[in-house]
């Protein structure tokens, strides 16, 4: 898999996002990894809190990207969204994108159609 996407496999929002992305992955470019699993967590440089804070992806060459830059990397490998990934990768989007990501992430549960937040019961301890 060229791009590993790290999500909370027990989180309703993460599962919803995955379900929305998968139909666009017509070439099998995305590999989803549940960071709750010890074998996944042990192979990453991030804590549970860092994974919970923002989406993370890992490229085939081992580079990690988080937040806005993770989404940019995802869009670049999805054929229907490649054009948007290219736009997000250059200024001024590259400069303002991280702030937009934080704004949307902080208000995501106010967006119509988004699943309700996890009540805490969906989190699994790593060990």
GUPAZA-811769 format. One record per atom (N, C-alpha, C): x, y, z; residue in three letters. Coordinates in steps of 0.2 Angstrom, whole numbers, padded with zeros to 4 digits, always signed. Each point is the difference from the previous one (the first is absolute). Example, Ala and Ser with C-alpha at 12.3 -4.5 7.8 and 13.67 -1.06 7.14 Angstrom:
+0066-0028+0039ALA
-0004+0006+0000ALA
+0004+0006+0000ALA
-0002+0005-0004SER
+0004+0006+0001SER
-0004+0005+0003SER
END
This chain:
+0004-0006+0000UNK
-0004+0006+0000UNK
+0004+0006+0000UNK
-0001+0005-0005UNK
+0004+0006+0000UNK
-0001+0004+0006UNK
-0006+0000+0003UNK
-0002+0005+0005UNK
-0004-0004+0005UNK
+0003+0001+0006UNK
-0003-0003+0006UNK
-0004+0005+0004UNK
-0006-0001+0001UNK
-0004+0005+0003UNK
-0002-0002+0007UNK
+0002+0003+0006UNK
-0001-0002+0006UNK
-0006+0003+0003UNK
-0005-0004+0002UNK
-0006+0003+0003UNK
-0001-0005+0007UNK
-0005+0003+0003UNK
-0003-0004+0006UNK
-0005-0004-0002UNK
+0001-0006-0001UNK
-0005-0005-0003UNK
-0006-0001+0004UNK
+0000+0003+0006UNK
-0006-0001+0005UNK
-0004+0007+0000UNK
+0002+0005-0004UNK
-0003+0006+0000UNK
-0005+0001-0005UNK
-0006+0002+0001UNK
-0005+0001-0005UNK
+0001+0005-0005UNK
+0004+0005+0002UNK
+0002+0005-0005UNK
+0005-0003-0005UNK
+0005-0003+0003UNK
+0005-0003-0004UNK
-0002-0005-0005UNK
-0005-0004+0002UNK
-0003-0005-0004UNK
-0004+0003-0006UNK
-0003+0006+0002UNK
-0004+0003-0005UNK
+0004+0003-0005UNK
+0006+0003+0002UNK
+0005+0003-0005UNK
+0003-0005-0004UNK
+0001-0006+0003UNK
+0003-0005-0005UNK
-0005-0003-0005UNK
-0006+0000+0002UNK
-0006-0002-0004UNK
-0001+0005-0006UNK
+0002+0006+0001UNK
-0001+0005-0005UNK
+0006+0000-0004UNK
+0006-0002+0002UNK
+0006+0000-0004UNK
+0000-0006-0005UNK
-0002-0006+0003UNK
+0002-0006-0003UNK
-0003+0000-0008UNK
-0006+0002-0001UNK
-0003+0000-0007UNK
+0005+0004-0005UNK
+0004+0005+0002UNK
+0004+0003-0004UNK
+0007-0003-0001UNK
+0001-0005+0004UNK
+0007-0004+0000UNK
-0001-0005-0005UNK
-0001+0001-0007UNK
-0001-0004-0005UNK
+0006-0004-0002UNK
+0006+0002+0002UNK
+0006-0004-0001UNK
+0003-0003+0006UNK
-0003+0000+0006UNK
+0002-0003+0006UNK
+0007+0003+0002UNK
+0000+0007+0000UNK
+0005+0004+0003UNK
+0001+0001+0007UNK
-0006-0001+0004UNK
+0000+0001+0007UNK
-0001-0007+0004UNK
+0004+0000+0005UNK
+0000-0005+0005UNK
-0002+0003+0007UNK
-0005-0002+0002UNK
-0003+0002+0007UNK
+0003-0004+0006UNK
+0003+0004+0005UNK
+0003-0004+0005UNK
-0004+0003+0007UNK
-0002-0004+0004UNK
-0003+0002+0006UNK
+0006+0000+0006UNK
+0001+0007+0002UNK
+0005+0001+0004UNK
-0001-0003+0007UNK
-0006-0002+0002UNK
-0002-0004+0006UNK
+0004-0006+0001UNK
+0002-0003-0006UNK
+0003-0007+0000UNK
+0007+0001+0002UNK
+0002-0004+0005UNK
+0007+0000+0002UNK
+0005+0000-0005UNK
-0001-0005-0005UNK
+0005-0001-0005UNK
+0001+0006-0005UNK
-0006+0004+0000UNK
+0000+0006-0004UNK
+0004+0006+0004UNK
-0003+0001+0006UNK
+0003+0005+0004UNK
+0008-0001+0001UNK
+0002-0006+0001UNK
+0007-0001+0002UNK
+0004+0002-0006UNK
-0002+0000-0006UNK
+0003+0001-0006UNK
+0000+0008-0002UNK
-0002+0004+0004UNK
-0001+0007-0001UNK
+0004+0004+0005UNK
+0002+0006-0002UNK
+0003+0005+0005UNK
-0005+0004+0004UNK
-0006-0001+0000UNK
-0005+0004+0003UNK
-0004-0003+0006UNK
-0002+0004+0004UNK
-0004-0002+0006UNK
-0007-0001-0002UNK
-0004-0003+0004UNK
-0007+0000-0001UNK
-0003+0007+0000UNK
+0002+0005+0004UNK
-0002+0006+0000UNK
+0001+0004-0006UNK
+0006-0001-0003UNK
+0002+0003-0006UNK
-0004-0003-0006UNK
-0002-0006+0000UNK
-0004-0003-0005UNK
-0007+0003+0000UNK
-0002+0000+0007UNK
-0007+0003+0001UNK
-0001+0008-0002UNK
+0006+0003+0000UNK
+0000+0007-0001UNK
-0001+0002-0008UNK
+0003-0004-0004UNK
-0001+0001-0007UNK
+0001-0006-0004UNK
-0003+0000-0006UNK
+0002-0006-0005UNK
+0007-0001-0001UNK
+0002-0006-0001UNK
+0007-0001-0002UNK
+0000-0005-0006UNK
+0005+0001-0004UNK
+0001-0004-0006UNK
+0008-0001+0000UNK
+0001-0006-0003UNK
+0008-0002-0001UNK
+0000-0002-0008UNK
+0005+0003-0003UNK
+0001-0001-0007UNK
+0004-0007-0001UNK
+0001-0002-0006UNK
+0003-0006-0001UNK
+0008+0000+0002UNK
+0002+0007-0001UNK
+0007+0001+0002UNK
+0002+0001+0007UNK
-0006+0000+0004UNK
+0001+0000+0007UNK
-0001+0007+0003UNK
-0002+0005-0004UNK
-0001+0007+0003UNK
-0007+0000+0003UNK
-0001+0004+0005UNK
-0006+0001+0004UNK
-0003+0007-0002UNK
-0006+0000+0000UNK
-0004+0006-0001UNK
-0006+0000+0005UNK
-0001+0006+0002UNK
-0006+0001+0005UNK
-0005+0006-0002UNK
-0006-0001+0002UNK
-0005+0005-0001UNK
-0001+0002-0008UNK
+0001+0006-0001UNK
-0001+0003-0007UNK
+0004-0004-0005UNK
+0006-0001+0002UNK
+0005-0003-0005UNK
-0001-0007-0001UNK
-0003-0003+0005UNK
-0003-0007+0000UNK
-0005+0000-0006UNK
-0005+0004+0001UNK
-0005+0000-0005UNK
+0002+0002-0007UNK
+0005+0004+0000UNK
+0003+0002-0007UNK
+0003-0006-0003UNK
+0004-0004+0004UNK
+0003-0006-0002UNK
-0006-0005-0003UNK
-0005-0001+0004UNK
-0005-0004-0002UNK
-0003+0002-0007UNK
-0002+0006+0000UNK
-0003+0003-0007UNK
+0005-0001-0006UNK
+0006+0000+0001UNK
+0005-0001-0005UNK
+0000-0007-0003UNK
-0002-0005+0004UNK
+0000-0007-0003UNK
-0007-0002-0002UNK
-0005+0004+0001UNK
-0007-0002-0002UNK
-0001+0003-0007UNK
-0001-0004-0005UNK
-0001+0003-0007UNK
-0005+0006-0001UNK
-0006-0001+0003UNK
-0005+0005+0000UNK
+0002+0007+0004UNK
+0005-0001+0004UNK
+0001+0006+0005UNK
+0008+0002-0001UNK
+0003-0003-0005UNK
+0007+0002-0001UNK
+0001+0008-0001UNK
-0004+0003-0004UNK
+0000+0007-0002UNK
+0000+0004+0006UNK
-0005-0002+0005UNK
+0000+0004+0006UNK
+0006-0001+0005UNK
+0003-0006+0000UNK
+0006-0001+0004UNK
+0006+0004-0003UNK
+0000+0001-0007UNK
+0005+0004-0003UNK
-0001+0008+0002UNK
-0006+0002+0001UNK
-0002+0007+0002UNK
+0002+0001+0007UNK
-0001-0005+0004UNK
+0001+0001+0007UNK
+0007+0000+0002UNK
+0004-0003-0005UNK
+0008-0001+0001UNK
+0004+0006-0001UNK
-0003+0006-0003UNK
+0003+0006-0002UNK
-0002+0006+0004UNK
+0004+0005+0001UNK
-0003+0006+0003UNK
-0005+0003-0004UNK
-0005+0004+0002UNK
-0001+0001+0007UNK
-0003-0005+0004UNK
-0003-0005-0003UNK
-0004-0006+0004UNK
+0005-0003+0005UNK
+0006-0001-0002UNK
+0005-0004+0004UNK
+0000+0004+0007UNK
+0000+0007-0001UNK
+0001+0004+0006UNK
-0007+0001+0004UNK
-0005+0000-0003UNK
-0007+0001+0004UNK
-0003-0006+0002UNK
+0002-0006-0004UNK
-0003-0006+0001UNK
+0000-0003+0007UNK
+0006+0000+0004UNK
+0000-0002+0007UNK
-0005+0003+0004UNK
-0001+0007-0001UNK
-0005+0003+0004UNK
-0007-0002-0001UNK
-0001+0000-0007UNK
-0007-0003-0002UNK
-0001-0007+0003UNK
+0005-0004+0000UNK
-0001-0007+0002UNK
-0002+0001+0008UNK
+0003+0004+0004UNK
-0001+0000+0007UNK
-0007+0003+0001UNK
-0002+0005-0004UNK
-0007+0003+0001UNK
-0005-0006-0002UNK
+0001-0003-0005UNK
-0005-0005-0002UNK
+0000-0006+0005UNK
+0006-0002+0002UNK
+0000-0006+0005UNK
-0003+0002+0007UNK
+0001+0006+0002UNK
-0003+0003+0006UNK
-0008+0000+0000UNK
-0002+0001-0006UNK
-0008+0001-0001UNK
-0003-0006-0004UNK
+0004-0005-0001UNK
-0003-0006-0004UNK
-0007-0002+0002UNK
-0001-0001+0006UNK
-0007-0003+0002UNK
-0005+0005-0001UNK
+0001+0006-0002UNK
-0005+0005-0002UNK
-0002-0001-0007UNK
+0004-0003-0004UNK
-0002-0001-0007UNK
-0005-0005-0001UNK
-0005+0002-0004UNK
-0006-0005-0001UNK
+0002-0006-0003UNK
-0002-0006+0002UNK
+0001-0006-0002UNK
+0006-0004+0003UNK
+0004+0004+0004UNK
+0006-0003+0004UNK
-0003-0004+0006UNK
+0003-0006+0001UNK
-0003-0004+0006UNK
+0002+0003+0006UNK
-0004-0001+0005UNK
+0001+0003+0007UNK
+0007-0003+0003UNK
+0003+0005+0004UNK
+0006-0002+0003UNK
+0000-0006+0004UNK
+0006-0003+0001UNK
+0000-0006+0004UNK
-0001+0002+0007UNK
-0004-0004+0004UNK
-0001+0002+0007UNK
+0006-0003+0005UNK
+0005-0002-0003UNK
+0006-0003+0004UNK
+0000-0007+0000UNK
-0006-0003-0001UNK
-0001-0008+0001UNK
+0004-0003-0006UNK
+0001+0003-0005UNK
+0003-0003-0006UNK
+0007+0000+0000UNK
+0003+0004+0004UNK
+0008-0001+0001UNK
+0002-0006+0003UNK
+0005-0003-0003UNK
+0003-0006+0002UNK
+0007+0002+0003UNK
+0002-0003+0005UNK
+0007+0001+0003UNK
+0005-0004-0004UNK
+0006+0003-0002UNK
+0005-0003-0004UNK
+0003-0006+0004UNK
+0000+0000+0006UNK
+0003-0006+0003UNK
-0004-0002+0006UNK
END
